Amino acid sequence: MAEPESTVINTNVKQKDPSKALVIAVTTRAIFNLEEEHKLYLEKGKEEYIRHQQANEDKPLPPGTAFAFIQAAQYVNEKILESTPAEKGLFDILVLSNNSPESGARIINSTKHYGLEISKFCFVSDEDSTQYLKSHGVKLFLSADRTDVCNALRRGVSAALIFQQEVQAPSTPLRVVFDGDAVLFSDETDKVFREQGLEGAMQYERAMEAVPMGEGPLKAFAMHLGKMRKKFSQEKSPIRTYLVTARSGRDMGIRAIKTLREWGLAIDEAFFMDGAPKGPILAQIQPHIFFDDGLHNIQGAQNVGVPSAWVPSCC
């Protein structure tokens, strides 16, 4: 069986080292607002979509939900290189698209228009483009397609689903918010909660307090981000990380804190919400991206203009 066709376009002369970089792959519909174009593709087909993109290839696409996150990652790179010009442990952004190279000029031109330093563009004709993630050393994959996200998670790559939304433009530094269970941590306690209720979950947590939780789908990305964070003092860091969890601090917070300590993962701020809505605290933090496995929490974040990414647990 022949290998699926893939075209990789590199626009940077200066190569980043993928073995040391924090490689993030983002699809075109995650970084840009392509909802009208996607509708055209679904209603009139690939050929009409290509004609439209070619006719508008000099017209920049509007920013999408993940745009501010990618911009902030670029800001972190600038700060790292200011202090260590030879540093290789940088963010390395890869744009992954299921579209043909013929329609790719508009994507590349849009990144140039906004001054985004994207290292690679992969235009893949095969429907499952996630097969290329590990070969590029991808540590996080953001897509607007649920099937893509589930395929990436099955391949062991941290991944989340982006919904197109109107977002505010957060200022620097880069701020990333993680939910706890089923995102940073495994979903073991969630399963106990579903089977035995809140009291059963609290009893389980008390019994397991000294045992670190299993890793969740975004632990690997969080660890790489934490490693990058350690290049700076807390006062001067261009990265801030947050844990915003529905756990109560009194009954279920200790195990979360001990797990982070066991992993060696430093979190700048942690909020144990005891089931309260997360929207108000997220509005205060103003993150560039918020990861959660609960769609109700994603909706709450969207309502306050926070860029959100859903980590599905039901692939």
N, C-alpha and C positions, 0 to 999 in steps of 0.2 A: 504494500500500500504506500503510495507516495506521501511524502511529508506535506502538510498544508503550507501554503505560501505565506511568507511573512516578509515585509519590507521594513528595515530599520534605518531611519535617517538620523544621523548625529550632527547636531548643529554647533557643538563646542569643539574647539581645537584642543583645549586643555581637558584631558580626560580625568574623571574622578575614579578612584579605586573602589570598585564595588565590594571588595572584601572588607573594606574599612568604612565605607559610606553607609548612611542610613537611607536605603533606596526605597522610595515611595512611588508606586505606580498608580496613576489616576486616569480614568477614562475621560474622553472628551466631554461627555454629558455631565460629568461630575465637576469638572473645572470650568466649563462654559455653559451658558444657557442655550441649549440646542433643542428645546422642547418643540418649537415650531417646525424645525427641520426634521426632528424625529417623527412628528405627526405626518409630515409630507412623505417620509420614507415608508411609514406604515400604510398610508392611504394610496400612494401613487407608485411606490416601488423604488428600487435601487437606482435605476437609470435616471428617473426624474430628480431624485435626491442629488445624484452626482452633478447633473446639469445645473441645479440650483446652487450647489456649493462652488462650482467653477465660475458661474456668472457673478457670484458675490465674494470671490476669494480675496478681494482687497478691502472688504467691509468687515471690520473686527466684530467678533462675536461678543455679546455681553457676558460679564462674569457670572459664573455659576456658584453653587453652594460651597465648593471646596476651594474656590479661588483665593479667598483671604488666608486660608491655611497655607497654601503653597507660597503666597507672597511672604508670609511671616517666616516660613522655613528659609526662604532666600535671605531674609534679614538676619537670621541666626548664622547662616554661612558667612555673611559679611562681617559680623562681630567676631566669629572664630578666626577668620583670616586676618583681621586687624591685629589680633594678639599673636597669632601663630601662622605666618604666611604659607608655611609648608604643610600645614595640617591636611590630612586626607580624610579624617572622620567627619565628613560633611553630609548634609542632606543632598541626595541625588534624585532628581525628579524625572520620571519616565511617563510619557503620555502613551496610553495603550488604546487603540481604536480598532473596532471591527470593520471600519470602512476601508475602501480601496485607496491606494496612494493617489489616484486621480482626484479624489475629493479632499486630500489632506493639505493642500496648499493653504486653504483658509484657516485651518487649525494652526499651522506653523506661523502664518502671518499674524494671527491673533496673539500668539505668545510674544512675538516680536513687538507688536504694538504696545503691549502692556509692560514690556521690559522684563519678562519672565525668563530666567536662565534655565530653560529646560534642556536636559542633556541628551535625551533620546526620544524619538517618536517611532512607535511601532504600529504599522498599519497591517493588520492581520486578516486574511480572507477567511480563515477557519472560524466557525461559530464559537468554539471554546478557546478564546485567546489566553485564558489563565494558564494554559500549559507552558507558557513562556515565562511565567513569573519567577520560578525558582532558578531558572538559568540566568536570569538577570540579578539574582540575589535580592529580590524584593522582600522588604520587611513589613510593608503595609500596602494594601490594595484598596482603593476607593472607587466604587462604581455605582452607576444609577440603575444597574440591572441586577435583580435579585439572583438570577441563575448564575451570573458571573461570580457574585459574592459567595454563594454556596459552594461553587466549584473551587474557589480559592481556599475557603476554609477547609474543605475536604483534602486539599493538597498541603495543608499545614501552614498556610500563609495567613497572617493577621489581615482581616478584611472587614469592611463595613459598607452598608448600603446608604448612598446619598440620595435624598429627596430634593428636587429643585424647590427653592424657597427664596423669598426676599430676605436678605440678611443685612444687618448693620455692618459697618466697616470698623472692626476692632483695631485699636492701636497696638503697637508693639509694647512689651515683648510677646513672643509666641506663648499662648495659653491653651493648654490641652486638658480637658476634663474627662475622667473615666468614671463610669459606674463600677460597682464592685462585682457582685455575684453575676456569673455568666458573661462577664466582660474581662475584667482583670483576673478574677478568681474563677474557679470552676462553678458549676451550677449545683453542686452537691447539696447545699443548704436550701436552695430553691426547691429541689425535689422533695426534701423532708417537709418543707413548708406546705407544698401542694398536697402531700399525703397525710400530714399530721397536724397541720395548722400552725399558728404562731407559737403556741405554747410548746408544741413538739420541736419546732425549729430552735427555740431558745434553749430547751433542755439539751438538744443535740450540740449546740454551740458551746454550752457550758462543759459538756463532757469532752468535747474535742478542742478545748481552748488552747492546749499546749501543742496541738498538731497543726502545722501549716496547711492551709487550704491548697487544693490542686490548682494548676494553672488554667486560666481562661484563654479564650481565643485571641485576646489582645495583649497577653503578658509579654510575648516576645518583642512586640513593638515598644511597649512601655519600658522594657529593660534597655533596649537600644537608645531610647530617648533619655533615660536616666543616665546612661553612660556618657552621652553628649552633654547632659546637664552638669556633670561633675567636672567638666573642663573649666567651670567658672565658680567663683564664690557665690553664695546665695544672694548677696547684695547686688552683684554685677551680672547675674545670669540673664541672657536673652530668652530663657525658657522658664516657664512656670507650669507646674503640673498640679492637678487637683483630683481628689477622690470625692465624689458626691454620691453617696449610697443611701438606699432606703433603710438600711440597718439602723437599729437604735444604738447609740453609743454606750449606754449603760449595760445592756444585756448581750449585744452582739458585736460591739466595737473592738473589744480586746483582741479577739482572734484575727480580725482584719489587720490591726496594727502589728501584731506579732508576725503575721505572714509577710507583710511588707518588709519588716526588719530581717526576717530569715532570708528573703530574697536579696536583700541589700538594695532595695528600691526606695529611694528617698522621694517622698511626695511633699510638695511645698505646703499644701493646705488640705485638710480633710473635713468633710461635713457629713455627719451621721444624722439623717433626716427623720428617722423613725416613721417612715411612710408618708411624710408631708410632701406636698408638691415641690418639684425641683426648680420650676421656672423662676421663682423670685431670686433664689441664690445664683442661678445661672445668669440672670439679667445683671446682677451685681458684678459677677466675675467677668462677663463679656469674653468668653473664650473664642478662639478661632475655630475650634471644633469640639463637639461633645459626643462621646460614645456611650450608648446605652442599649440594653437588650429589650427594654419595654417601650412599645409603641406609644403608650400614654405619656411616658416621659419625653419621648421625641416630640410629640405634639405640643406638650407644654413648653419645650424649648423653642420650637418653631414659633409659638405664639408670642414670644418675647424677642424674636429676631435673632436667635442664636443658631449658628450653623450646626447641624446635627447629622449624626451618622448612626444608623441602626445596625446592631450586631445580631443577626438572627440566630436563634437557638433551635429553630425548627426546620432546618434545611433537609 
